[in-house]
Amino acid sequence: MAKKEDLLQGTLDMLVLRVLSRGELHGWGITLKLEQLSKSALQVDEGSLYPALYRMEEKGWIEAEWKVTENNRRAKYYTLTRAGRKQLETATEGWDRMSAIIALVMESA
């Protein structure tokens, strides 16, 4: 299973932005969605996720709002901003380019 340390620089941010592009989620929901979408291959712990969320909030890519969960608990829900959508687009384009370059090298070697 891939852990946060195994991810390339900036990849966690891109994955979180992608998950949030589908709608608002609280931190635990983001963790569960990443695990679900990766078929349990990716598990991000709180010590990696929350610093990334705070960093992205500072950059203006996401916004946070306290709400009550379905279990009647307070949680911070995160949503993507316009700047976050632009960042996701830029990061996805960069990822696609880098993935293609790596594939060329791996196939040619």
C-alpha positions as CSV (number, residue, x, y, z in Angstrom):
1,M,0.0,0.0,0.0
2,A,1.2,3.5,-0.8
3,K,1.6,5.8,2.0
4,K,1.9,9.6,1.9
5,E,5.7,9.4,2.0
6,D,5.6,7.4,-1.3
7,L,3.7,10.1,-3.2
8,L,5.5,12.5,-5.4
9,Q,5.8,16.1,-4.2
10,G,2.4,17.8,-4.7
11,T,0.5,14.6,-5.6
12,L,-1.4,14.5,-2.3
13,D,-2.7,18.1,-2.9
14,M,-3.8,17.1,-6.4
15,L,-5.6,14.0,-5.2
16,V,-7.4,16.0,-2.4
17,L,-8.4,18.7,-4.9
18,R,-9.7,16.0,-7.2
19,V,-11.8,14.4,-4.4
20,L,-13.1,17.9,-3.4
21,S,-14.0,18.7,-7.0
22,R,-16.9,16.2,-6.6
23,G,-18.3,18.2,-3.6
24,E,-17.6,19.2,0.0
25,L,-16.2,16.7,2.5
26,H,-14.8,16.7,6.0
27,G,-11.3,15.4,6.6
28,W,-12.3,11.9,7.5
29,G,-14.5,11.8,4.4
30,I,-11.6,12.8,2.3
31,T,-9.5,10.0,3.8
32,L,-12.2,7.4,3.1
33,K,-12.8,8.6,-0.4
34,L,-9.1,8.4,-1.3
35,E,-8.9,4.9,0.1
36,Q,-12.1,3.9,-1.8
37,L,-11.0,5.4,-5.1
38,S,-7.6,3.8,-4.8
39,K,-9.1,0.4,-4.0
40,S,-7.3,0.6,-0.6
41,A,-3.9,1.1,-2.2
42,L,-3.6,4.6,-0.8
43,Q,-4.0,5.3,2.9
44,V,-3.4,8.9,4.1
45,D,-3.1,9.4,7.8
46,E,-4.2,12.5,9.7
47,G,-0.6,13.7,10.2
48,S,-0.3,14.0,6.4
49,L,-3.8,15.1,5.4
50,Y,-4.5,17.9,7.8
51,P,-1.2,19.8,7.2
52,A,-2.0,19.5,3.4
53,L,-5.5,20.8,4.0
54,Y,-4.3,23.8,6.1
55,R,-1.6,24.6,3.4
56,M,-4.2,24.5,0.6
57,E,-6.6,26.6,2.7
58,E,-3.8,29.2,3.1
59,K,-3.1,29.2,-0.6
60,G,-6.8,29.8,-1.2
61,W,-7.4,26.5,-3.1
62,I,-10.0,25.3,-0.6
63,E,-12.4,26.9,2.0
64,A,-13.5,25.4,5.3
65,E,-16.7,25.7,7.2
66,W,-17.8,24.1,10.5
67,K,-20.9,22.0,10.1
68,V,-22.7,19.2,11.9
69,T,-22.1,15.7,10.4
70,E,-24.7,13.0,9.9
71,N,-23.5,11.6,13.2
72,N,-24.4,14.9,14.9
73,R,-20.8,15.9,15.5
74,R,-19.1,19.1,14.5
75,A,-16.6,18.8,11.7
76,K,-14.8,21.1,9.3
77,Y,-16.1,20.7,5.8
78,Y,-13.8,21.6,2.9
79,T,-14.9,22.9,-0.5
80,L,-12.9,23.7,-3.6
81,T,-12.5,27.4,-4.6
82,R,-12.2,28.8,-8.1
83,A,-8.4,29.1,-7.5
84,G,-8.5,25.4,-6.4
85,R,-10.2,24.3,-9.6
86,K,-7.5,26.2,-11.6
87,Q,-4.8,24.5,-9.5
88,L,-6.3,21.1,-10.1
89,E,-6.4,21.7,-13.8
90,T,-2.7,22.9,-13.8
91,A,-1.6,19.9,-11.6
92,T,-3.5,17.4,-13.7
93,E,-1.9,18.7,-16.9
94,G,1.5,18.5,-15.3
95,W,0.8,15.0,-14.1
96,D,-0.3,13.9,-17.5
97,R,2.9,15.3,-19.1
98,M,5.1,13.7,-16.5
99,S,3.3,10.3,-16.7
100,A,3.8,10.3,-20.4
101,I,7.5,11.1,-20.2
102,I,8.0,8.4,-17.5
103,A,6.1,5.9,-19.6
104,L,8.3,6.7,-22.7
105,V,11.5,6.1,-20.6
106,M,10.2,2.9,-19.0
107,E,9.1,1.5,-22.4
108,S,12.4,2.4,-24.1
109,A,14.8,1.3,-21.4
